Amino acid sequence: MDPVTGSAVTALVGLGVHVLGVVRQELRLRWLARQERERGRYVTALALALPRGGRLDEVRGDGSEVHLVIPDPVSEGGTVSGNVARG
């Protein structure tokens, strides 16, 4: 192999490795975004399922934690009509 061909092959291999790294990162970020969307849906469903004054403390398998407290407007001096008490 002459030096020009060797340099071209080396450049193409280096470019290929770089492109594969970018593709890997793209796939990883998409996966993480999908995971976060699912977590958001899960937390929303939990918040809607908890009664007023309810509390949830959860430690997930990956070590992350969720702490939800749904305030009870009546016990906090608010109204039952859904108005938010402002302090």
NULUM-737350 format. One record per residue: residue number from 1; residue in one letter; z, y negated, x negated of N, C-alpha, C in turn. Coordinates in steps of 0.2 Angstrom, whole numbers, plus 5000, padded with zeros to 4 digits. Layout:
resi,resn,nw,nv,nu,caw,cav,cau,cw,cv,cu
NUM,A,Z,Y,X,Z,Y,X,Z,Y,X
...
***
This chain:
resi,resn,nw,nv,nu,caw,cav,cau,cw,cv,cu
1,M,5000,5006,4996,5000,5000,5000,5000,4994,4995
2,D,4995,4989,4997,4995,4983,4993,5001,4978,4995
3,P,5002,4974,4991,5008,4969,4992,5007,4965,4999
4,V,5001,4963,5000,5000,4959,5007,5002,4963,5013
5,T,4999,4970,5013,5001,4974,5018,5008,4976,5019
6,G,5011,4977,5013,5018,4978,5013,5022,4972,5016
7,S,5020,4966,5014,5024,4960,5016,5023,4960,5024
8,A,5017,4961,5026,5015,4961,5034,5019,4966,5037
9,V,5020,4972,5035,5024,4977,5038,5031,4975,5038
10,T,5034,4973,5033,5041,4970,5032,5042,4965,5037
11,A,5037,4960,5038,5038,4954,5043,5038,4957,5050
12,L,5034,4962,5051,5033,4964,5058,5039,4968,5060
13,V,5042,4972,5055,5048,4976,5056,5054,4971,5058
14,G,5054,4966,5054,5060,4961,5055,5059,4958,5061
15,L,5053,4956,5063,5052,4953,5070,5054,4958,5075
16,G,5052,4964,5075,5054,4969,5080,5061,4970,5081
17,V,5065,4970,5075,5072,4971,5075,5075,4965,5079
18,H,5072,4959,5077,5075,4953,5081,5074,4953,5088
19,V,5068,4955,5090,5066,4955,5097,5070,4960,5101
20,L,5071,4966,5098,5076,4971,5101,5083,4968,5102
21,G,5085,4964,5097,5092,4961,5097,5092,4956,5103
22,V,5087,4953,5104,5087,4948,5110,5087,4951,5116
23,V,5083,4957,5117,5082,4961,5123,5089,4964,5125
24,R,5092,4966,5120,5099,4969,5121,5104,4964,5123
25,Q,5104,4958,5120,5108,4953,5123,5107,4951,5130
26,E,5100,4951,5131,5098,4949,5138,5101,4954,5143
27,L,5100,4960,5142,5102,4966,5146,5110,4965,5147
28,R,5113,4964,5141,5121,4964,5141,5123,4958,5146
29,L,5120,4952,5145,5122,4946,5149,5120,4948,5157
30,R,5115,4951,5158,5114,4952,5165,5119,4957,5168
31,W,5121,4962,5164,5126,4967,5166,5132,4963,5167
32,L,5134,4959,5163,5141,4955,5164,5140,4950,5170
33,A,5135,4947,5171,5134,4943,5177,5135,4947,5183
34,R,5132,4953,5183,5132,4957,5189,5140,4959,5190
35,Q,5143,4961,5185,5150,4963,5185,5154,4957,5188
36,E,5153,4951,5186,5157,4945,5188,5155,4944,5196
37,R,5149,4945,5198,5147,4944,5205,5151,4949,5209
38,E,5152,4955,5207,5155,4960,5211,5163,4959,5211
39,R,5165,4956,5205,5172,4954,5205,5174,4949,5210
40,G,5169,4944,5210,5170,4938,5215,5170,4941,5222
41,R,5165,4945,5224,5165,4948,5231,5171,4952,5232
42,Y,5174,4956,5227,5180,4959,5228,5186,4955,5230
43,V,5187,4950,5226,5192,4945,5227,5192,4941,5233
44,T,5186,4939,5235,5185,4936,5242,5187,4941,5247
45,A,5185,4947,5247,5187,4952,5252,5194,4953,5252
46,L,5197,4953,5247,5205,4954,5246,5208,4948,5250
47,A,5206,4942,5248,5209,4936,5250,5208,4935,5258
48,L,5202,4937,5261,5201,4937,5268,5205,4943,5271
49,A,5207,4948,5268,5211,4954,5271,5218,4952,5271
50,L,5221,4948,5266,5228,4947,5266,5230,4942,5272
51,P,5236,4944,5275,5238,4939,5280,5241,4933,5277
52,R,5242,4928,5281,5245,4922,5279,5252,4923,5276
53,G,5253,4921,5270,5260,4922,5267,5259,4928,5263
54,G,5253,4932,5262,5253,4938,5259,5252,4937,5251
55,R,5253,4942,5248,5253,4941,5240,5250,4948,5237
56,L,5246,4947,5232,5244,4953,5229,5244,4952,5221
57,D,5247,4957,5218,5247,4957,5211,5243,4963,5208
58,E,5238,4963,5205,5234,4969,5203,5232,4969,5195
59,V,5233,4974,5192,5231,4975,5185,5225,4980,5185
60,R,5219,4978,5183,5214,4982,5183,5213,4987,5177
61,G,5209,4992,5178,5208,4996,5172,5206,4993,5166
62,D,5202,4988,5166,5200,4985,5160,5205,4980,5157
63,G,5211,4979,5160,5217,4975,5158,5217,4968,5161
64,S,5212,4966,5165,5212,4960,5168,5217,4960,5174
65,E,5219,4954,5176,5224,4954,5181,5221,4950,5187
66,V,5223,4951,5193,5222,4947,5199,5229,4946,5202
67,H,5230,4939,5203,5236,4937,5207,5234,4932,5213
68,L,5234,4935,5219,5233,4931,5225,5239,4929,5229
69,V,5239,4923,5231,5244,4921,5235,5241,4917,5241
70,I,5241,4920,5247,5239,4916,5253,5244,4912,5256
71,P,5244,4906,5256,5249,4902,5258,5250,4902,5266
72,D,5256,4902,5268,5258,4902,5275,5259,4894,5277
73,P,5254,4891,5281,5255,4884,5282,5261,4882,5286
74,V,5263,4887,5290,5269,4885,5295,5275,4885,5290
75,S,5276,4890,5286,5282,4890,5282,5282,4884,5276
76,E,5276,4881,5275,5276,4876,5270,5275,4869,5273
77,G,5276,4869,5280,5276,4862,5283,5270,4860,5286
78,G,5265,4865,5286,5258,4863,5288,5258,4864,5295
79,T,5251,4865,5298,5250,4866,5305,5246,4873,5305
80,V,5247,4876,5311,5243,4882,5312,5236,4881,5314
81,S,5234,4875,5315,5227,4874,5317,5222,4874,5311
82,G,5225,4875,5305,5220,4876,5300,5220,4870,5295
83,N,5223,4865,5297,5223,4859,5293,5227,4860,5286
84,V,5225,4858,5281,5228,4859,5275,5233,4854,5274
85,A,5239,4856,5272,5245,4851,5271,5244,4848,5264
86,R,5243,4842,5263,5242,4838,5257,5249,4835,5255
87,G,5250,4836,5248,5257,4833,5246,5256,4827,5242
***
